[in-house]
Amino acid sequence: MITPSISPLTTLQAFLEGLALIVSPCILPVLPLILSSSISSQTSKSVLRPYGVLAGFVLTFSVFTLLSRQLVQYLGIQPQWLQVFAEAMLILMGLILCSERLSDVFSRLMQPLAQWGQNLSSTLNRSNTNEKQDSFWTGFFLGGCIGLIWTPCAGPILASVIVQTALEKSNEQSIVSVLAFALGAEFPMLLIARSSQWVLSWLTRAKENSLMIRKLTGAVILATVLFTLQQGVITLPGDNPSSSTSPTAQAATLTGGLSSSYKAPEIDSSGSWINSKPLSISQLKGKVVLIDFWTYSCINCLRTLPFIKQWYERYHAQGLEIIGVHTPEFLFEQDINNVRAAVSKQGVKYPVTLDNQYRTWRNFNNQYWPAHYLINKEGQVVYTHFGEGAYDVTENNIRALLGLKISNKEASANTRTAFGEAGIGQTPETYLGYEKGSGFSSPETLQRDKTQVFSYPSFLPVHAWALSGKWELQSERSIARQGKAAFRLNFYGKSAHMVMGTNAKKPIQVAIKVNGKPSQTLIVQDHKLYTLTTLPKVGNAQVDLETSSPGLAIYALTFGS
């Protein structure tokens, strides 16, 4: 349940990758089109055409890349293989730029496209014989053509960009990365289009240094790839990085630690505690401490629990203390009885503190569920991880801080929870209240905090949901105000789960259909995460819910693959 965010570093990296393409052989097929747009606009004094070229190029390229991302996701290609492919493509591009021979071969392969671009530019110039034709929209069409020509010839580095966007869990970050890459690639093209005569003369003067510039760019790309590889070993499907094949155990060393550790913030002591009396960071000095921010209806948190419980069982006697900071997202998660029931059901034995006022959350300046802060024996935060995954790295760092050796016998198991795993391309976490809700597709105009009658749309797109019957949409939930009120979801993934509950005195029956066929009947009373369906394999499905009586409250949808 990581809150959506846009990474400035990832966005900047995409922009710089696009910018680097100006010195690659990929520019050859489109250079005639860019220059023709500039020369034509100068003779007709149309200043808008180059900007039309920019808009057409960015749109065409972005649509192609995002569609490619969707194709990669729906094919279910494993992210580990995608990462390997991305690095290989970047290495190939770097070698092409560094090697004069490879650059010549690549240029010859692209020559037919370059000739086609030259012919197209001549055709466009002949067609733009009057002032009216030489406009923004003419440039927009030209930019679209440039995008179509340039996209396939960008080959290796484009493949890497597609893979990078496919690996992004945030759709917002994927879109921003693609746009940043396209703008980076188009920025020097726009300069060429606005200053063609100067650029032509500069290219003539710089011809002697073009090989050196190209080699320097290739070296930078190769250095970037090597730096990325040094940050962590790529794990291929089926590999278990936490299980060393070496027969000799070695001392664990800190991996991926913070460049600058800092004093651990204090845990607020005013909240209720489960499994322990109140604890503080200061009194735990001399122990290794793992702070886990979680909440019991968060599917991402539930997926991490088996690993955390395993670490506590394995290392508590050797000096590890784990504190679960339960910071609620929904109001019902503030109830200590609900949290106690969840802790008992999940078999959590380490201390849990209720952070209902978000005091510890703010002390740590935290933004995520789940979030892990690893503190050394001196009380310094030395490693953090947000979201799921990297379990082998976290365990390695626990062992390093405890002064233990790596052992095959004690390596983390490949634990899989009943809630599946986060998957590429699956429907994102979806809230069912108006404050953070998305994907609501009933045709009626929403009236906040008022009971109204809803209906299903004639078509429900993937990742969308709709209501039927009397419902009231509140800030963090939707409440059924009549029996037979219904809910419909179109999702992509393997499993679908819903946070729901009721304040009624008796349980509510919820009938579920999957693709129009009866599936199961859930008995809903406690506020928690319920599994709606688990498909045989990752795919698209429609889920229908119908409540037996009023009072059903639905909060959020989460998915697994």
Secondary structure, DSSP 8 states (H G I E B T S, - for coil): -B-----HHHHHHHHHHHHHGGGSGGGTTTHHHHHHHHHHHHHHT-SSHHHHHHHHHHHHHHHHHHHHHHHHHHTT--HHHHHHHHHHHHHHHHHHHH-HHHHHHHHHHHHHHHHHHHHHHHHHHHH--STTTSSHHHHHHHHHHHHHHHHHHTHHHHHHHHHHHHH-S-HHHHHHHHHHHHHHHHHHHHHHHHSHHHHHHHHHHHGGGHHHHHHHHHHHHHHHHHHHHHTS----TT--TTS---SS--B----S--SS-EE-----SSS-EESSS---TGGGTTSEEEEEEE-TT-HHHHHHHHHHHHHHHHHGGGTEEEEEEE--SSGGGG-HHHHHHHHHHHT--S-EEE-TT-HHHHHTT--BSSEEEEE-TTSEEEEEEESS--HHHHHHHHHHHHT-B--STTS------TT----TTS---EE-STTT---B--SS---TTSEEEE---S---TTEEEEEEEEEE-SS-EEE-STT-EEEEEEEEEEEEEEEEE-SSS-EEEEEEETTEEEEEEEE-SSEEEEEEEEEEEEEEEEEEEESSTTEEEEEEEEE-
